[in-house]
């Protein structure tokens, strides 16, 4: 398990889910190519060395600079093939996904490939991971990981030695991440490296319009945010970032940017003093009553 014994800040990763040629996020905006390149180049100049991508983001083509390292994700297998899950089609789809990533990123060896959907772990008794492990043995993939979209199959994820990186949704409302630190995982998680994502809940807190399914939570969430802002005398986005940073459990932290100023803002947040354990406990106690139906982004569309 990665843990900062000396309270070293996590390493920033620029997420690129909003930097492809598709609509993303609450506003469903598409960012123009010129602006995408400006954001990425600015991040590199600011010494951001890691980027998060996926085959489904359509953003890999902008991340071919050899100075950076890219965490990318496999195309969702079950979602793509639907009911046609025979071994040959699975293998062909995986190889096609990997080859496309190699081409897009201009690399023979991919730094890290993650499963994009937890459900793909269970296809054909682990067929997907077996193929990825074979590609890793051949040097086509350097590291393997998984992006947690639902908190299922935790035992399998933690006990699989080849799944080095685990990307987990976490923010001041969402404390499901604590399952990885149960006593029964004390030894098996020690070789895992955790990546924090959804720190800002896709920027929801600063949006006037919320998805219909979570509008009923708006009053309690905003009241809680006001309470926290009054307690710490800083804005809620700083509280959200600093909470995750101060936990001392995540080696990497993903953030998104629709303009270059967001990059400097997050770098500034990274340098601020950590919350104390007492302050962390206050935040968690204040947000504990907020329903999972609010912070589980998957449920926003269903």
C-alpha positions in Angstrom: 0.0 0.0 0.0 1.3 3.4 -0.9 1.4 5.7 2.1 3.2 9.0 2.5 5.0 8.6 5.8 6.5 12.1 5.5 3.2 13.7 4.3 4.6 14.1 0.7 1.9 15.6 -1.6 0.4 13.3 -4.3 1.6 13.6 -7.9 -0.8 15.4 -10.1 -2.3 13.7 -13.2 -4.2 15.7 -15.8 -7.3 13.9 -16.8 -8.3 14.1 -20.4 -11.9 12.8 -20.4 -13.0 16.3 -21.5 -10.2 16.7 -24.0 -11.5 14.4 -26.8 -13.8 15.1 -29.7 -16.9 14.1 -27.8 -19.3 15.7 -25.4 -18.3 15.2 -21.8 -19.4 16.4 -18.3 -22.4 18.2 -17.0 -22.4 20.8 -19.7 -21.7 18.4 -22.6 -19.2 20.8 -24.0 -16.7 19.9 -26.8 -13.4 21.6 -26.5 -11.8 22.7 -29.8 -8.5 21.1 -30.9 -6.5 24.4 -30.5 -7.6 24.8 -26.9 -7.0 21.1 -26.1 -3.4 21.4 -27.3 -3.0 24.7 -25.4 -4.1 23.0 -22.2 -1.9 20.0 -22.6 1.2 22.0 -23.6 0.7 24.3 -20.7 0.4 21.4 -18.3 3.7 20.0 -19.6 5.4 23.4 -19.2 4.1 23.4 -15.6 5.9 20.0 -15.1 2.8 17.8 -15.2 4.3 14.5 -16.3 1.3 12.2 -16.0 -1.9 12.1 -18.0 -5.0 10.0 -17.7 -6.8 8.8 -20.8 -8.9 6.0 -22.3 -9.8 4.5 -25.6 -13.3 5.8 -25.2 -12.2 9.4 -24.4 -10.8 10.0 -28.0 -8.0 12.1 -26.3 -5.0 9.7 -26.8 -4.0 11.4 -30.0 -3.1 14.6 -28.1 -0.9 12.7 -25.7 1.9 11.4 -27.9 4.7 13.6 -26.4 7.4 11.2 -25.2 8.2 13.4 -22.2 4.9 12.3 -20.5 3.5 9.1 -19.2 0.0 8.1 -19.9 -2.4 6.0 -17.9 -4.9 4.8 -20.5 -7.9 2.4 -20.3 -9.0 -0.5 -22.4 -12.2 -0.2 -24.4 -15.1 -1.5 -22.2 -15.3 -5.1 -23.4 -18.8 -6.2 -22.2 -20.4 -2.9 -23.1 -18.9 -3.1 -26.6 -19.5 -6.7 -27.4 -22.8 -6.9 -25.5 -24.0 -10.5 -25.7 -21.4 -11.7 -28.2 -18.7 -12.6 -25.6 -16.9 -15.5 -27.3 -13.2 -15.9 -26.7 -12.1 -14.9 -30.2 -14.1 -11.7 -30.3 -12.8 -10.8 -26.9 -9.2 -11.3 -27.9 -9.6 -9.4 -31.2 -11.3 -6.5 -29.5 -8.5 -6.3 -26.9 -5.7 -6.4 -29.5 -7.5 -3.8 -31.6 -7.8 -1.5 -28.5 -4.2 -1.9 -27.6 -2.9 -1.4 -31.1 -5.0 1.8 -31.5 -3.6 3.1 -28.2 -0.1 2.4 -29.4 -0.7 4.3 -32.6 -2.5 7.2 -30.9 0.2 7.6 -28.2 3.0 6.9 -30.6 4.5 4.2 -28.3 5.5 0.6 -28.8 5.1 0.0 -25.0 2.2 1.5 -23.1 3.0 2.8 -19.6 -0.2 1.6 -18.0 -3.4 0.0 -19.3 -6.4 -0.2 -17.0 -9.7 -2.0 -17.2 -12.2 0.7 -17.7 -15.1 -1.3 -16.2 -14.9 -3.5 -13.1 -17.5 -5.9 -14.7 -14.9 -6.9 -17.4 -12.9 -8.7 -14.6 -15.5 -11.5 -14.6 -15.9 -12.1 -18.4 -15.1 -15.8 -19.2 -13.4 -16.5 -15.9 -10.9 -13.7 -16.2 -10.2 -13.9 -19.9 -9.6 -10.2 -20.3 -6.9 -10.0 -17.6 -5.3 -13.1 -19.0 -4.8 -11.5 -22.4 -3.6 -8.3 -20.9 -1.1 -10.2 -18.7 0.2 -11.9 -21.8 0.7 -8.6 -23.5 2.6 -7.4 -20.4 4.9 -10.4 -20.5 5.7 -9.4 -24.1 6.6 -5.9 -23.1 3.7 -4.3 -25.0 2.2 -3.1 -21.6 4.5 -2.0 -18.7 1.8 -1.9 -15.9 -1.7 -3.0 -15.4 -4.5 -1.4 -13.4 -8.2 -1.0 -13.0 -10.5 2.0 -12.8 -13.2 1.5 -10.1 -16.6 2.4 -11.4 -18.5 0.2 -9.0 -17.2 -1.2 -5.7 -17.5 -4.9 -6.7 -15.0 -7.7 -6.7 -12.7 -5.9 -4.3 -11.1 -9.2 -3.1 -10.1 -10.1 -6.7 -8.7 -6.7 -7.4 -6.6 -6.5 -4.3 -5.3 -10.0 -4.5 -4.3 -9.9 -8.1 -0.6 -9.2 -8.1 -0.6 -7.8 -11.6 -3.1 -5.1 -10.9 -0.6 -2.5 -9.7 -2.7 0.7 -10.1 -6.2 1.2 -8.7 -8.1 4.3 -9.7 -10.7 5.2 -7.2 -13.5 7.8 -7.0 -13.1 9.9 -3.8 -14.2 13.2 -2.6 -15.4 14.8 0.7 -18.8 13.1 0.3 -17.7 9.7 -1.0 -15.9 7.6 1.5 -16.3 4.3 -0.1 -12.5 4.2 -0.7 -12.1 3.1 2.9 -13.0 -0.5 2.0 -9.5 -0.9 0.6 -8.1 -0.3 4.1 -10.1 -2.9 5.9 -8.0 -5.1 8.2 -8.3 -8.1 6.0 -6.5 -6.3 3.2 -3.7 -5.0 5.4 -1.0 -7.1 3.7 -2.3 -7.7 0.2 -2.8 -4.0 -0.6 0.8 -3.1 0.3 2.0 -3.4 -3.3 -0.9 -1.4 -4.8 -0.7 2.2 -5.9 -3.9 4.2 -5.5 -5.0 7.0 -7.8 -7.7 9.5 -6.7 -10.3 10.6 -9.2 -13.6 12.5 -9.1 -12.2 14.8 -6.4 -14.4 17.7 -7.7 -17.4 15.5 -8.8 -17.0 16.8 -12.4 -17.2 20.4 -11.1 -20.8 19.8 -10.0 -20.6 22.1 -7.0 -19.9 25.2 -9.1 -22.7 24.4 -11.5 -26.1 26.1 -11.3 -27.9 23.3 -13.1 -27.7 19.8 -11.6 -28.7 16.4 -13.1 -32.4 15.7 -12.5 -31.7 12.6 -10.4 -29.7 14.5 -7.7 -31.6 17.8 -7.6 -33.3 16.7 -4.4 -29.9 16.6 -2.7 -28.9 20.1 -3.6 -30.1 21.8 -0.5 -28.4 19.5 2.0 -25.1 19.5 -0.1 -25.0 23.3 -0.4 -25.8 23.7 3.3 -23.0 21.3 4.2 -20.6 23.1 1.9 -21.5 26.4 3.6 -20.8 24.8 7.0 -17.4 23.7 5.8 -16.5 27.0 4.2 -17.4 28.8 7.4 -15.3 26.3 9.4 -12.2 26.5 7.3 -12.6 30.0 5.8 -11.7 28.8 2.3 -13.8 27.9 -0.7 -15.3 24.5 -1.1 -13.0 23.5 -4.1 -9.9 24.1 -2.0 -11.5 22.0 0.8 -12.3 19.2 -1.7 -8.8 19.1 -3.0 -7.0 19.4 0.3 -9.2 16.7 1.9 -7.9 14.1 -0.6 -4.4 15.4 -0.5 -4.3 15.3 3.3 -5.4 11.7 3.6 -1.9 10.4 2.8 -3.3 7.4 1.0 -3.0 8.3 -2.7 0.2 8.6 -4.7 -1.6 10.3 -7.6 -4.5 12.7 -7.9 -6.4 13.3 -11.1 -7.8 16.7 -11.9 -9.5 18.1 -15.1 -9.0 21.4 -16.8 -11.1 23.3 -19.4 -8.7 26.3 -19.3 -5.0 26.7 -18.4 -5.8 28.7 -15.2 -7.2 25.5 -13.7 -3.8 23.9 -13.9 -2.1 26.7 -12.0 -5.0 26.6 -9.4 -4.5 22.9 -8.7 -0.7 23.2 -8.5 -1.3 26.0 -6.0 -3.7 23.8 -4.0 -1.0 21.1 -3.9 1.4 23.4 -2.1 -1.0 24.4 0.7 -0.7 23.0 4.2 -2.5 19.7 4.8 -5.5 19.3 7.0 -4.9 17.8 10.4 -6.5 14.5 11.4 -9.0 16.4 13.5 -10.0 18.6 10.5 -10.3 15.5 8.3 -12.6 13.9 10.8 -14.7 17.0 11.0 -15.2 17.0 7.2 -16.1 13.3 7.1 -18.5 13.7 10.0 -20.2 16.7 8.3 -20.7 14.8 5.0 -21.5 11.3 6.3 -25.2 11.7 6.1 -25.2 12.6 2.4 -26.6 9.8 0.3 -24.6 7.6 -2.1 -27.2 8.3 -4.7 -25.8 11.9 -4.8 -22.1 11.2 -5.2 -22.2 8.0 -7.3 -21.8 9.6 -10.8 -22.9 6.4 -12.5 -26.4 6.9 -11.1 -26.8 10.5 -12.5 -27.8 9.3 -15.9 -29.9 6.3 -14.9 
